[in-house]
């Protein structure tokens, strides 16, 4: 069974926790300023947008970019195949459907914020999660670990009566990010219900 990530599901989750704000590109509406006219003809066939394979490619690109020494050139190289595939879809279907674009969305949450690429298909919106807000985080399990560690450190600092509990949270977050960059094994934790999918 192929996985699919719905923009509307993500928006509902963000609204439910009361801590997320959707940024960047708004949803497509024919009369929304800044968008082209309504697309002509049918949406992109869902079968041509393999969400599961694209998600796997995005995760592999992220892991490639974080391994070893990090540089802008290396990051571009690691993400080149994903960009080629997603941009190829965009170009291919623009020829048949006027005004089609790959929509890019983001959330503003702490400590995890996600970025996704979405496209309208004949089975609804299909999306690929491409970032959790840090170059060291490539999977939902890693995002849950970072969020759990961050929140736990804040709660522990508050229990000790520290005046700057957020600093404790950020210090713990940076420690986990460094471990992820070094490829150290991590113990899985349950999702904490934040912005990550």
C-alpha positions in Angstrom: 0.0 0.0 0.0 1.5 3.3 -1.0 1.8 6.0 1.6 0.4 9.5 0.9 0.9 12.7 2.8 -2.1 15.1 2.6 -1.6 18.8 3.1 -5.1 18.9 4.6 -4.2 16.2 7.2 -1.0 18.1 8.1 -2.9 21.4 8.4 -5.5 19.7 10.7 -2.7 18.3 12.9 -1.0 21.7 13.2 -4.3 23.4 14.1 -5.1 20.7 16.6 -2.0 21.4 18.6 -2.4 25.1 18.4 1.3 25.7 17.8 1.8 25.7 14.1 1.5 28.3 11.4 1.5 27.5 7.7 3.8 29.7 5.8 5.2 30.3 2.3 2.8 29.4 -0.6 -1.0 29.4 0.1 -3.4 26.8 -1.2 -4.3 27.1 -4.9 -7.5 29.0 -5.7 -8.3 30.4 -9.1 -8.8 34.0 -7.9 -5.9 34.1 -5.4 -3.4 36.9 -6.3 0.0 35.5 -7.4 -1.3 32.3 -9.0 -2.0 31.6 -12.6 -5.6 31.0 -13.8 -7.3 27.8 -12.9 -5.7 24.8 -14.6 -7.3 23.5 -17.8 -8.1 19.8 -18.1 -7.8 17.0 -15.6 -5.3 17.1 -12.7 -2.1 15.1 -12.8 -2.8 11.3 -12.8 -2.0 10.1 -9.3 -0.2 7.1 -10.7 2.5 9.4 -12.1 3.3 10.8 -8.6 4.7 7.9 -6.6 4.7 9.5 -3.2 6.4 6.5 -1.5 9.3 6.4 -3.9 9.7 10.2 -3.8 9.6 10.2 0.0 12.3 7.5 0.1 14.4 9.5 -2.3 14.0 12.7 -0.2 15.2 10.8 2.9 18.2 9.3 1.1 19.1 12.8 -0.2 18.9 14.2 3.3 21.1 11.4 4.8 23.6 11.9 2.0 23.8 15.6 2.7 24.4 15.2 6.5 27.0 12.5 6.3 30.6 13.6 6.8 31.6 17.2 6.1 28.6 19.5 5.3 28.9 22.0 2.4 26.5 23.8 0.1 28.0 22.1 -2.9 27.6 18.7 -1.3 24.0 19.4 -0.3 23.2 20.4 -3.9 24.8 17.3 -5.2 22.9 15.0 -2.8 19.6 16.6 -3.6 20.1 16.7 -7.4 18.3 13.5 -8.2 15.2 14.5 -6.1 15.1 18.0 -7.7 15.5 16.5 -11.1 12.5 14.1 -10.6 10.2 16.7 -8.9 11.0 19.4 -11.4 10.6 17.0 -14.2 7.1 16.3 -13.1 6.4 20.0 -12.9 7.7 20.6 -16.4 6.0 17.5 -17.9 2.5 18.4 -16.7 2.8 22.1 -17.3 2.8 21.2 -21.0 -0.7 19.7 -20.6 -2.1 21.6 -17.7 -1.6 25.4 -17.7 -0.6 27.0 -14.5 0.5 23.8 -12.7 3.3 24.2 -10.1 4.9 22.2 -7.4 3.6 24.0 -4.3 6.0 24.4 -1.4 4.7 24.6 2.2 6.2 25.0 5.6 5.2 25.1 9.2 6.5 27.2 12.0 6.7 25.1 15.2 9.3 24.6 17.9 11.5 22.7 17.7 10.4 20.8 14.6 9.2 22.6 11.5 8.4 20.7 8.3 8.7 21.6 4.6 6.8 19.7 1.9 6.4 19.7 -1.9 2.8 19.1 -3.1 1.0 18.7 -6.3 -2.7 18.3 -7.2 -3.6 14.9 -8.7 -6.9 13.2 -9.7 -6.9 11.5 -6.3 -6.3 14.7 -4.3 -3.2 16.5 -3.1 0.0 14.4 -3.0 2.9 15.6 -1.0 6.5 14.7 -0.1 8.1 15.8 3.2 11.5 17.2 2.4 12.7 18.9 5.6 12.2 18.8 9.4 13.9 22.2 9.8 17.4 20.9 10.5 19.9 19.3 8.1 20.6 16.5 10.6 17.0 15.3 10.8 15.9 13.0 7.9 13.1 10.8 9.2 10.0 11.1 11.3 11.6 8.9 14.0 14.5 11.3 14.3 12.1 14.3 14.4 10.2 12.6 17.3 13.5 12.0 19.1 14.6 15.6 18.8 11.2 16.9 19.9 11.0 14.5 22.8 14.5 15.4 24.0 13.9 19.2 23.6 10.6 19.1 25.6 11.9 16.7 28.3 14.9 19.0 28.9 12.7 22.0 29.3 10.4 20.2 31.7 13.4 19.0 33.8 14.9 22.5 33.9 11.6 24.0 35.0 11.2 21.3 37.7 14.7 22.4 39.0 13.5 26.0 39.1 15.9 27.2 36.4 14.9 30.6 35.0 16.0 29.8 31.4 14.5 26.4 30.7 14.5 27.1 26.9 18.3 27.2 27.0 18.3 23.7 28.5 16.0 22.6 25.7 18.1 24.1 23.0 21.4 22.6 24.5 19.8 19.2 24.5 18.5 19.6 21.0 22.0 20.5 19.7 23.5 17.5 21.4 21.0 15.2 19.6 21.6 16.9 16.3 25.3 16.3 16.6 24.8 12.6 17.4 22.6 12.3 14.3 25.2 14.0 12.1 27.8 11.5 13.5 25.5 8.6 12.6 25.2 7.4 16.2 22.3 5.0 16.8 19.2 6.4 18.4 16.5 4.9 20.6 13.1 5.3 19.1 10.4 7.3 20.9 6.7 7.8 20.4 5.5 10.8 18.4 5.0 13.8 20.6 2.2 15.2 18.5 4.1 18.2 17.1 4.5 19.4 13.5 6.4 16.3 12.2 4.4 13.9 10.1 
